[in-house]
């Protein structure tokens, strides 16, 4: 059966220690300053800790700057009253993400990419209707050590294949910093 093309960014599967996923509340710019943060943050998107004391959207040019994954969406508005956002800390969780660029009918399986590093596609894109990120894992580039994700395996979803196009991967964020580390070292 073909896998569905339904990107959702990164979503937590569990904590590294096997416990259920947890979130922490992180401040947005308007909690610290009078200026509103106007960049959209979609659920499942990377966020980083700004050296001014708040989290913001992260395009992932440096995996070490990732502090977590947005656990809710913030559509970025000059009139928003939202002052914080729920975040799954990167260093504490294992995530799932859809693979993007395998061709239909591909025989690439999880065994071909397991424990390899990969980058992401579409980190800035999101669905304004449901608030989810459209970010996907780029598995054809699953080689370089400086990539943001390490592929651990695939998720076993009912009706989904663990080979080929749009397979769902189990991943860990490389060098993701937790809150404590982020606030101590800018």
MARBA-3410 file (N, C-alpha, C, O; in Angstrom, 1 decimal):
186
0.8,-1.2,0.0,0.0,0.0,0.0,0.9,1.2,0.0,1.9,1.3,0.7 ~ 0.5,2.2,-0.8,1.3,3.5,-0.9,1.1,4.3,0.4,0.0,4.3,1.0 ~ 2.2,5.0,0.8,2.1,5.9,1.9,1.5,7.2,1.6,1.6,7.6,0.4 ~ 0.7,7.8,2.5,0.1,9.0,2.3,1.1,10.2,2.3,2.0,10.2,3.1 ~ 0.9,11.2,1.4,1.7,12.4,1.4,1.0,13.4,2.3,0.2,14.2,1.8
1.3,13.4,3.5,0.7,14.2,4.5,1.7,14.7,5.5,1.7,14.3,6.7 ~ 2.6,15.7,5.1,3.6,16.2,6.0,3.1,16.8,7.3,2.1,17.5,7.2 ~ 3.8,16.6,8.4,3.3,17.2,9.7,4.5,17.7,10.5,4.3,18.0,11.7 ~ 5.7,17.9,9.9,6.8,18.4,10.7,7.3,17.2,11.6,7.2,16.1,11.3 ~ 7.9,17.6,12.7,8.4,16.7,13.7,7.3,16.5,14.8,6.8,17.5,15.3
7.0,15.3,15.1,6.0,15.1,16.2,6.7,14.1,17.2,7.3,13.1,16.7 ~ 6.4,14.2,18.5,7.1,13.3,19.4,6.6,11.9,19.5,5.3,11.7,19.4 ~ 7.4,11.0,19.6,7.0,9.6,19.8,7.1,9.2,21.3,6.2,8.6,21.9 ~ 8.2,9.7,21.9,8.5,9.4,23.3,9.7,10.2,23.8,10.4,10.8,22.9 ~ 9.9,10.2,25.1,11.2,10.8,25.5,12.3,9.8,25.3,12.1,8.6,25.1
13.5,10.3,25.4,14.7,9.4,25.2,14.7,8.3,26.2,15.2,7.2,25.9 ~ 14.2,8.5,27.5,14.2,7.5,28.5,13.0,6.6,28.4,12.8,5.8,29.3 ~ 12.2,6.7,27.4,11.0,5.9,27.2,9.7,6.4,27.7,8.6,5.9,27.4 ~ 9.8,7.5,28.5,8.5,8.1,29.1,7.7,8.8,28.0,8.2,9.0,26.9 ~ 6.5,9.1,28.4,5.6,9.9,27.5,6.2,11.3,27.2,6.9,11.8,28.0
5.9,11.8,26.0,6.4,13.2,25.7,5.9,14.2,26.6,4.8,14.1,27.1 ~ 6.7,15.2,26.9,6.3,16.3,27.8,6.7,17.7,27.1,7.5,17.7,26.2 ~ 6.0,18.7,27.5,6.3,20.0,26.9,6.7,21.0,28.0,6.4,20.8,29.2 ~ 7.4,22.0,27.6,7.7,23.1,28.5,7.2,24.4,27.9,7.1,24.5,26.6 ~ 6.8,25.4,28.6,6.4,26.7,28.1,7.6,27.6,27.9,8.4,27.8,28.9
7.8,28.1,26.7,8.9,29.0,26.5,8.4,30.4,26.1,7.3,30.5,25.4 ~ 9.0,31.5,26.5,8.5,32.8,26.2,8.7,33.2,24.8,9.7,32.9,24.2 ~ 7.7,33.9,24.2,7.9,34.6,22.9,8.4,36.0,23.2,8.4,36.5,24.3 ~ 8.8,36.7,22.1,9.4,38.1,22.3,8.5,39.0,23.1,9.0,39.8,23.9 ~ 7.2,39.0,22.8,6.3,39.9,23.5,6.2,39.7,25.0,5.7,40.6,25.7
6.7,38.6,25.5,6.8,38.4,27.0,7.9,39.2,27.6,7.9,39.5,28.8 ~ 8.9,39.6,26.8,10.1,40.3,27.2,10.1,41.7,26.7,10.5,42.6,27.4 ~ 9.6,42.0,25.5,9.7,43.3,24.9,8.3,43.7,24.5,7.3,42.9,24.5 ~ 8.1,45.0,24.1,6.8,45.4,23.7,6.5,45.1,22.2,5.4,45.1,21.8 ~ 7.6,44.8,21.4,7.4,44.4,20.0,6.9,43.0,19.9,7.4,42.1,20.6
5.9,42.8,19.1,5.4,41.4,18.9,6.3,40.6,17.9,6.9,41.2,17.0 ~ 6.3,39.3,18.1,7.0,38.4,17.2,6.1,38.1,16.1,5.0,37.5,16.3 ~ 6.5,38.5,14.9,5.5,38.3,13.7,5.8,37.2,12.8,5.2,37.0,11.8 ~ 6.8,36.3,13.1,7.1,35.2,12.3,6.3,34.0,12.7,6.2,33.7,13.9 ~ 5.6,33.3,11.8,4.8,32.2,12.1,5.7,31.0,12.6,6.8,30.8,12.1
5.2,30.3,13.6,5.8,29.1,14.1,4.8,28.0,14.0,3.8,28.1,14.7 ~ 5.0,27.0,13.2,4.0,25.9,13.0,4.3,24.8,13.9,5.5,24.5,14.3 ~ 3.3,24.1,14.4,3.4,22.9,15.2,4.3,21.9,14.4,4.0,21.5,13.3 ~ 5.4,21.4,15.1,6.3,20.5,14.4,7.5,21.2,13.8,8.4,20.6,13.2 ~ 7.6,22.6,14.0,8.8,23.3,13.5,9.9,23.4,14.5,9.6,23.3,15.7
11.1,23.7,14.1,12.2,23.9,15.0,12.1,25.3,15.6,11.7,26.2,15.0 ~ 12.5,25.4,16.9,12.6,26.7,17.5,14.0,26.8,18.1,14.6,25.8,18.5 ~ 14.5,28.0,18.3,15.8,28.2,18.9,15.7,29.2,20.0,14.7,30.0,20.1 ~ 16.7,29.3,20.9,16.7,30.2,22.0,17.4,31.5,21.5,18.6,31.4,21.3 ~ 16.7,32.6,21.4,17.4,33.9,21.1,18.2,34.4,22.2,17.8,34.2,23.4
19.3,35.0,22.0,20.1,35.5,23.1,19.5,36.6,23.9,20.0,37.2,24.8 ~ 18.3,37.0,23.5,17.5,38.1,24.2,16.5,37.5,25.1,15.8,38.3,25.8 ~ 16.5,36.2,25.3,15.7,35.6,26.3,14.3,35.0,25.9,13.4,34.9,26.7 ~ 14.1,34.7,24.6,12.9,34.2,24.1,13.1,33.2,23.0,14.2,33.3,22.4 ~ 12.2,32.4,22.7,12.3,31.4,21.5,11.8,32.0,20.3,10.9,32.9,20.3
12.3,31.6,19.1,11.8,32.0,17.8,12.0,30.9,16.9,12.6,29.9,17.1 ~ 11.3,31.1,15.7,11.4,30.1,14.6,12.9,29.9,14.2,13.7,30.8,14.3 ~ 13.2,28.7,13.8,14.6,28.3,13.4,14.6,27.6,12.1,13.9,26.6,11.9 ~ 15.3,28.1,11.1,15.4,27.5,9.8,16.4,26.4,9.7,16.6,25.8,8.7 ~ 17.1,26.1,10.8,18.0,25.0,11.0,19.2,25.1,10.1,19.5,24.2,9.3
20.0,26.1,10.2,21.2,26.2,9.5,22.3,25.6,10.4,23.4,25.3,9.9 ~ 22.1,25.6,11.7,23.0,25.0,12.6,22.3,24.2,13.6,21.6,24.7,14.5 ~ 22.4,22.8,13.6,21.6,22.0,14.5,21.9,22.2,15.9,21.0,22.0,16.8 ~ 23.0,22.8,16.3,23.4,23.0,17.7,22.5,24.1,18.3,22.4,24.2,19.5 ~ 21.9,25.0,17.4,21.0,26.0,17.9,19.6,25.6,18.3,18.9,26.3,18.9
19.2,24.4,17.8,17.8,24.0,18.0,17.6,23.7,19.5,18.3,22.8,20.1 ~ 16.6,24.3,20.1,16.3,24.0,21.5,15.1,23.1,21.6,15.0,22.4,22.6 ~ 14.3,23.1,20.6,13.1,22.2,20.6,12.2,22.3,19.4,12.6,22.9,18.4 ~ 11.1,21.6,19.5,10.1,21.6,18.4,8.8,22.2,19.0,8.4,21.9,20.1 ~ 8.2,23.1,18.2,7.0,23.7,18.6,5.9,22.7,18.8,5.6,21.9,17.9
5.2,22.7,20.0,4.2,21.7,20.3,2.8,22.3,20.0,1.8,21.7,20.2 ~ 2.8,23.5,19.5,1.6,24.2,19.1,1.9,25.3,18.1,3.1,25.6,17.9 ~ 1.0,25.8,17.4,1.3,26.8,16.4,1.1,28.2,16.9,0.3,28.4,17.8 ~ 1.9,29.1,16.4,1.8,30.5,16.7,1.8,31.2,15.3,2.9,31.1,14.7 ~ 0.8,31.8,14.9,0.7,32.3,13.5,1.4,33.7,13.3,1.3,34.2,12.2
2.0,34.2,14.3,2.7,35.4,14.2,1.9,36.6,13.8,1.5,36.8,12.6 ~ 1.5,37.4,14.7,0.6,38.5,14.5,0.9,39.7,15.3,1.3,39.6,16.5 ~ 0.8,40.9,14.8,1.0,42.1,15.5,0.0,42.4,16.6,0.2,43.2,17.5 ~ -1.1,41.6,16.6,-2.2,41.8,17.6,-2.3,40.6,18.5,-3.2,40.6,19.3 ~ -1.4,39.7,18.4,-1.5,38.5,19.2,-1.3,38.8,20.7,-0.4,39.6,21.0
-2.0,38.2,21.6,-1.8,38.3,23.0,-1.0,37.1,23.6,-0.8,37.1,24.8 ~ -0.7,36.2,22.7,0.0,35.0,23.2,1.5,35.4,23.6,2.1,36.0,22.8 ~ 1.9,35.0,24.8,3.2,35.4,25.3,4.2,34.2,25.4,5.4,34.4,25.7 ~ 3.7,33.0,25.2,4.6,31.9,25.3,4.1,30.8,24.4,3.0,30.9,23.8 ~ 4.9,29.7,24.2,4.6,28.6,23.3,5.1,27.3,23.9,6.1,27.3,24.5
4.3,26.3,23.8,4.7,24.9,24.3,5.7,24.4,23.3,5.6,24.5,22.1 ~ 6.8,23.7,23.9,7.9,23.2,23.1,8.3,21.8,23.7,8.3,21.6,24.9 ~ 8.5,20.9,22.7,9.1,19.6,23.1,10.6,19.8,23.0,11.1,20.1,22.0 ~ 11.3,19.7,24.1,12.8,19.9,24.1,13.5,18.9,23.3,13.2,17.7,23.3 ~ 14.4,19.4,22.4,15.1,18.6,21.4,15.9,17.5,22.1,15.9,16.3,21.6
16.6,17.8,23.1,17.5,16.8,23.7,16.8,15.7,24.5,17.5,14.7,24.9 ~ 15.5,15.8,24.7,14.8,14.9,25.6,13.9,14.0,24.8,13.3,13.0,25.4 ~ 13.7,14.1,23.5,12.7,13.4,22.8,13.2,12.7,21.5,14.2,13.1,20.9 ~ 12.4,11.6,21.1,12.5,10.9,19.9,11.3,11.4,19.1,10.2,11.4,19.6 ~ 11.5,11.7,17.8,10.4,12.2,17.0,10.1,11.4,15.8,10.9,10.5,15.4
9.0,11.7,15.1,8.6,11.1,13.8,8.5,12.2,12.8,8.1,13.3,13.2 ~ 8.9,11.9,11.6,8.8,12.9,10.5,8.6,12.1,9.2,9.1,10.9,9.1 ~ 7.9,12.7,8.2,7.7,12.0,6.9,8.9,12.2,6.0,9.5,13.3,6.0 ~ 9.3,11.2,5.3,10.4,11.3,4.3,9.8,11.9,3.1,8.7,11.6,2.7 ~ 10.6,12.8,2.4,10.1,13.5,1.3,10.4,13.1,0.0,9.6,13.0,-0.9
11.7,12.7,-0.3,12.1,12.7,-1.7,12.5,11.4,-2.3,13.4,11.3,-3.1 ~ 11.9,10.3,-1.8,12.0,9.0,-2.4,11.0,9.0,-3.5,9.9,9.5,-3.3 ~ 11.3,8.4,-4.6,10.3,8.3,-5.7,9.3,7.2,-5.5,9.5,6.3,-4.8 ~ 8.1,7.4,-6.1,7.1,6.4,-6.1,7.6,5.1,-6.6,8.3,5.1,-7.6 ~ 7.3,4.0,-5.9,7.8,2.7,-6.3,9.2,2.4,-5.8,9.7,1.3,-6.2
9.8,3.3,-5.1,11.2,3.1,-4.6,11.2,1.9,-3.7,10.3,1.6,-2.9 ~ 12.3,1.2,-3.8,12.5,0.1,-2.9,13.4,0.4,-1.7,13.8,-0.5,-0.9 ~ 13.8,1.7,-1.6,14.6,2.1,-0.4,13.8,1.8,0.8,12.6,2.1,1.0 ~ 14.5,1.1,1.7,13.8,0.7,3.0,14.5,1.3,4.1,15.6,2.0,4.0 ~ 14.0,1.2,5.3,14.6,1.7,6.5,16.0,1.2,6.7,16.8,1.9,7.3
16.2,0.0,6.3,17.6,-0.6,6.5,18.6,0.1,5.6,19.8,0.1,6.0 ~ 18.2,0.8,4.6,19.1,1.6,3.7,19.5,2.9,4.4,20.6,3.4,4.0 ~ 18.7,3.4,5.3,19.0,4.7,5.8,19.1,4.8,7.3,19.4,5.8,7.9 ~ 18.9,3.7,8.0,19.0,3.6,9.5,20.4,4.1,9.9,21.4,3.7,9.4 ~ 20.4,4.9,11.0,21.6,5.5,11.6,22.4,6.4,10.7,23.6,6.6,11.0
21.7,6.9,9.7,22.4,7.9,8.9,21.8,9.2,9.2,20.6,9.3,9.7 ~ 22.5,10.3,8.9,22.0,11.6,9.2,21.4,12.2,8.0,21.7,11.9,6.8 ~ 20.4,13.0,8.2,19.7,13.7,7.0,19.3,15.1,7.4,19.3,15.5,8.5 ~ 19.0,15.9,6.3,18.6,17.2,6.5,17.1,17.3,6.3,16.4,16.2,6.2 ~ 16.5,18.5,6.3,15.1,18.6,6.2,14.7,19.5,5.0,15.6,20.3,4.5
13.5,19.4,4.5,13.0,20.2,3.4,11.8,21.0,3.9,11.0,20.4,4.7 ~ 11.7,22.2,3.5,10.5,23.0,3.8,10.3,23.4,5.2,9.2,23.4,5.7 ~ 11.5,23.8,5.9,11.3,24.1,7.3,10.5,25.4,7.5,10.0,25.6,8.6 ~ 10.4,26.2,6.5,9.6,27.5,6.7,8.1,27.3,6.3,7.4,28.2,6.6 ~ 7.8,26.2,5.7,6.4,26.0,5.3,5.5,25.5,6.3,5.9,24.7,7.2
4.2,25.9,6.3,3.3,25.4,7.2,1.9,25.5,6.6,1.6,26.2,5.7 ~ 1.0,24.8,7.3,-0.4,24.8,6.8,-1.2,25.7,7.7,-1.4,25.5,8.9 ~ -1.7,26.8,7.2,-2.4,27.8,8.0,-3.8,27.4,8.4,-4.4,28.0,9.3 ~ -4.3,26.3,7.8,-5.6,25.8,8.2,-5.5,24.9,9.5,-6.3,25.1,10.4 ~ -4.5,24.0,9.5,-4.4,23.1,10.7,-3.2,23.5,11.6,-3.1,22.9,12.7
-2.4,24.4,11.2,-1.3,24.9,12.0,-0.1,24.0,12.1,0.9,24.3,12.8 ~ 0.0,22.9,11.2,1.1,22.0,11.3,2.2,22.4,10.3,1.9,23.0,9.2 ~ 3.4,22.1,10.6,4.6,22.3,9.7,4.5,21.4,8.6,3.9,20.3,8.7 ~ 5.0,21.8,7.4,5.1,21.0,6.2,6.5,20.4,6.0,6.8,19.9,5.0 ~ 7.3,20.5,7.1,8.7,20.1,7.0,8.8,18.5,6.9,8.0,17.8,7.5
9.7,18.1,6.1,9.9,16.6,5.8,11.4,16.3,5.8,12.2,17.2,5.7 ~ 11.7,15.1,6.1,13.1,14.6,6.1,13.6,14.4,4.6,12.9,13.7,3.9 ~ 14.8,14.9,4.3,15.4,14.6,3.0,16.3,13.5,3.1,17.5,13.6,3.5 ~ 15.8,12.3,2.8,16.6,11.1,3.0,17.6,10.8,1.9,18.5,9.9,2.2 ~ 17.6,11.4,0.8,18.6,11.1,-0.3,19.9,11.8,0.1,20.9,11.4,-0.4
19.9,12.7,1.0,21.1,13.3,1.5,21.5,12.7,2.9,22.2,13.4,3.6 ~ 21.1,11.5,3.1,21.4,10.8,4.4,22.8,10.3,4.5,23.1,9.1,4.5 ~ 23.7,11.3,4.6,25.1,10.9,4.8,25.9,11.8,5.7,26.6,11.3,6.6 ~ 25.9,13.1,5.5,26.8,14.0,6.2,26.6,14.1,7.7,25.4,14.1,8.1 ~ 27.7,14.2,8.4,27.6,14.2,9.9,27.0,15.5,10.3,26.6,15.6,11.5
27.0,16.6,9.5,26.5,17.9,10.0,25.0,18.0,9.7,24.4,19.1,9.9 ~ 24.3,17.0,9.4,22.8,17.1,9.1,22.1,17.1,10.5,22.6,16.7,11.5 ~ 20.9,17.7,10.5,20.2,17.9,11.7,19.5,16.7,12.4,19.3,16.7,13.6 ~ 19.2,15.7,11.6,18.5,14.5,12.1,19.3,13.2,11.9,20.0,13.1,11.0 ~ 19.2,12.3,12.9,19.7,11.0,12.8,18.5,10.0,12.6,17.6,10.1,13.5
18.5,9.2,11.6,17.4,8.3,11.4,17.6,7.1,12.3,18.6,6.4,12.1 ~ 16.6,6.8,13.1,16.7,5.6,14.0,16.0,4.4,13.5,16.4,3.3,13.8 ~ 14.9,4.7,12.8,14.1,3.6,12.3,12.9,4.1,11.6,12.9,5.3,11.2 ~ 11.9,3.3,11.5,10.6,3.8,10.9,9.5,3.5,11.9,9.6,2.7,12.8 ~ 8.4,4.3,11.8,7.3,4.1,12.7,6.3,3.1,12.0,6.2,3.1,10.8
5.8,2.2,12.7,4.9,1.2,12.2,3.4,1.7,12.3,2.7,1.4,13.3 ~ 3.0,2.4,11.3,1.6,2.9,11.2,0.8,2.0,10.4,1.2,1.4,9.4 ~ -0.4,1.7,10.9,-1.4,0.8,10.2,-1.6,1.3,8.8,-1.9,2.5,8.6 ~ -1.4,0.4,7.8,-1.7,0.8,6.4,-0.6,1.5,5.8,-0.7,1.9,4.6 ~ 0.6,1.7,6.5,1.7,2.4,5.9,2.8,1.4,5.6,3.0,0.5,6.4
3.6,1.7,4.6,4.8,0.9,4.3,6.1,1.4,4.9,6.2,2.6,5.0 ~ 7.0,0.6,5.2,8.3,1.0,5.7,9.3,1.1,4.6,10.5,1.1,4.9 ~ 8.9,1.1,3.4,9.7,1.3,2.2,9.1,2.4,1.3,7.9,2.6,1.4 ~ 10.0,3.0,0.6,9.5,3.9,-0.5,9.0,5.3,-0.1,9.3,5.7,1.0 ~ 8.4,5.9,-1.0,8.0,7.3,-0.9,7.1,7.6,0.4,6.2,6.8,0.7
7.4,8.7,1.0,6.6,9.2,2.2,6.6,8.3,3.4,5.7,8.4,4.2 ~ 7.6,7.4,3.5,7.6,6.6,4.7,7.8,7.5,6.0,8.4,8.5,5.9 ~ 7.3,7.0,7.1,7.4,7.8,8.3,8.6,7.3,9.1,8.8,6.1,9.4 ~ 9.5,8.2,9.4,10.8,7.9,10.1,10.8,8.2,11.6,10.0,9.1,12.0 ~ 11.5,7.4,12.3,11.8,7.7,13.7,13.2,8.4,13.8,14.1,7.8,13.3
13.3,9.6,14.4,14.5,10.4,14.3,14.9,11.0,15.7,14.0,11.1,16.5 ~ 16.1,11.4,15.8,16.6,12.1,16.9,17.3,13.4,16.3,17.9,13.3,15.3 ~ 17.1,14.5,17.0,17.8,15.7,16.6,19.2,15.7,17.0,19.5,15.5,18.2 ~ 20.1,15.9,16.1,21.6,16.0,16.4,21.9,17.3,17.1,21.5,18.4,16.7 ~ 22.6,17.2,18.2,23.1,18.3,19.0,22.0,19.3,19.5,22.3,20.4,19.8
20.8,18.8,19.6,19.8,19.7,20.1,20.1,20.0,21.6,20.5,19.2,22.4 ~ 19.9,21.3,21.9,20.2,21.8,23.3,18.9,21.8,24.1,17.9,22.1,23.6 ~ 19.0,21.5,25.3,17.9,21.6,26.3,17.8,23.0,26.7,18.7,23.8,26.5 ~ 16.8,23.4,27.4,16.5,24.7,27.9,17.7,25.2,28.8,18.2,26.3,28.7 ~ 18.1,24.3,29.8,19.2,24.7,30.7,20.4,25.1,30.0,21.1,26.1,30.3
20.8,24.3,29.0,22.0,24.6,28.2,21.9,25.9,27.4,22.8,26.7,27.2 ~ 20.7,26.0,26.8,20.4,27.2,25.9,20.5,28.5,26.6,21.1,29.5,26.1 ~ 20.0,28.6,27.8,20.0,29.9,28.5,21.4,30.2,29.1,21.7,31.3,29.5 ~ 22.2,29.1,29.3,23.5,29.3,29.9,24.6,29.7,28.8,25.6,30.4,29.1 ~ 24.4,29.3,27.6,25.4,29.6,26.5,24.7,30.1,25.3,24.0,29.3,24.6
24.8,31.4,25.0,24.0,31.9,23.8,24.5,31.4,22.5,24.0,31.8,21.5
END
